[in-house]
Amino acid sequence: MLVLSLATLTVAIALWYRNRQTCNAVTHSIYLLSSLLCLIFSFIVAPWLIQLCALIVLLVIPICTVRQASIDVPCSRFCLRRSHCSDVTK
């Protein structure tokens, strides 16, 4: 199962990389959908230890997004893009 998981993860990364290079909206959508499906499938067939590690990473490290809301939410200290957050002093 680990080989199948790594193979689909590799395909997902390759499709995502190819997706970033396309400019056509239709192929962009197809590449994005295919890469997401491969990524989901790779985590479904992955061993439980890898699934647990991925879950912990998703819960511990929040992802900063562009804040378009009217309220200003402070940036988490675990944010990967902390240098780009508006509430962090430079």
C-alpha positions in Angstrom: 0.0 0.0 0.0 2.9 2.3 0.6 4.1 2.0 -3.0 0.6 2.8 -4.3 0.4 5.8 -1.9 3.7 7.2 -3.0 2.9 6.6 -6.7 -0.4 8.5 -6.5 1.3 11.3 -4.4 3.9 11.6 -7.1 1.3 11.9 -9.8 -0.6 14.5 -7.7 2.5 16.6 -7.4 3.3 16.3 -11.1 -0.2 17.3 -12.0 -0.2 20.2 -9.6 3.1 21.4 -11.1 1.8 21.1 -14.6 -1.4 22.9 -13.5 0.7 26.0 -12.5 2.1 26.2 -16.0 -1.1 26.1 -17.9 -3.1 29.2 -18.9 -6.2 27.6 -20.4 -9.1 27.6 -18.0 -10.4 24.1 -19.0 -7.0 22.3 -18.7 -6.3 24.3 -15.5 -9.5 22.9 -14.0 -8.9 19.4 -15.2 -5.3 19.3 -13.8 -6.4 20.8 -10.5 -9.3 18.3 -10.1 -7.1 15.4 -11.1 -4.3 16.4 -8.7 -6.8 16.8 -5.8 -8.3 13.3 -6.5 -4.9 11.7 -6.6 -3.9 13.5 -3.4 -7.1 12.3 -1.6 -6.6 8.7 -3.0 -2.9 8.7 -1.8 -4.0 9.6 1.7 -6.7 7.0 1.7 -4.4 4.2 0.8 -1.5 5.4 3.0 -0.6 3.6 6.1 -2.3 4.8 9.3 0.9 6.3 10.7 1.3 8.6 7.7 -2.4 9.6 7.9 -1.9 10.4 11.6 1.2 12.5 10.9 -0.6 14.4 8.1 -3.6 15.1 10.5 -1.3 16.4 13.2 0.5 18.7 10.7 -2.8 20.0 9.5 -4.0 20.7 13.1 -0.8 22.1 14.5 0.3 24.4 11.6 -2.5 26.7 10.5 -2.3 28.2 7.1 -2.5 32.0 6.8 -4.8 33.1 4.0 -5.5 36.5 2.5 -7.8 38.2 4.9 -10.7 39.8 3.1 -13.0 40.0 6.1 -13.7 43.3 7.9 -12.3 42.0 11.2 -8.6 41.8 11.7 -7.5 38.4 12.9 -4.0 38.2 14.4 -1.6 35.9 12.6 -0.7 32.7 14.4 2.8 32.2 15.6 2.9 28.9 13.7 2.0 30.6 10.4 4.2 29.6 7.5 3.9 33.0 5.9 4.2 35.0 9.1 6.5 37.6 7.4 3.6 38.5 5.1 1.0 39.0 7.8 -0.3 42.5 8.4 -0.2 42.3 12.2 3.4 41.3 12.5 5.9 44.1 13.1 8.8 44.1 10.7 
